[in-house]
Every structure is written in C-alpha cells, then in structure tokens.
Amino acid sequence: MGAKTTLEPEITEVKKETAKITFRADKTLKQRAERVFESMGMTMSGAINIFLSQVVREQRLPFHPGATAEEMGENSFEAMLDEADALLEEL
C-alpha cells in the first residue's frame, strides 16, 4: 500500500501592532469600572479596545451620552467648562 498523506492546516500566528494610550480618569471611577469588567471576564484594556472598535465601525459613539439634571447638578454648564479648563491645563 502507498503512504498515507494527511493534510493538516498550517497554523500561523498573526500579531497585531499595538499602541499605548495613556489618559487620566477619576481613581474611584477606574476602580469601579475594573470591577465591572472583571465580573464580565474582561480587562480594562479589552473593554477599551471593544469601545474603540465600535466607534470606528459605527463612526459614532456606540451609546447616547447623557445625564439627568440631578446627576449634572444645577451648574452643569459651569462644571463642564471647569473640567475642560482643567484638562487643557494638563496638556
């Protein structure tokens, strides 16, 4: 009998080039988000990559940002301006 030949697929590993992203977030917010992602079996990095992929795919935020008047407080516009100024000072 002739030699048996088996065709096995060649598995090659494709490595994507990565880039490091650094940003600032409220410490408590970061910790709370990490707990949520951990409960979902994900890392913060994985969750952010999913977010960025959806933004690129949909060409928009994958959710509708918003907050209630109670969450924003009475001086919401002033608070947003103060936050924007603080962020710009960090640059």
Secondary structure, DSSP 8 states (H G I E B T S, - for coil): --------------------------HHHHHHHHHHHHHTT--HHHHHHHHHHHHHHHTS-SS-----HHHH-TTHHHHHHHHHHHHHHH-
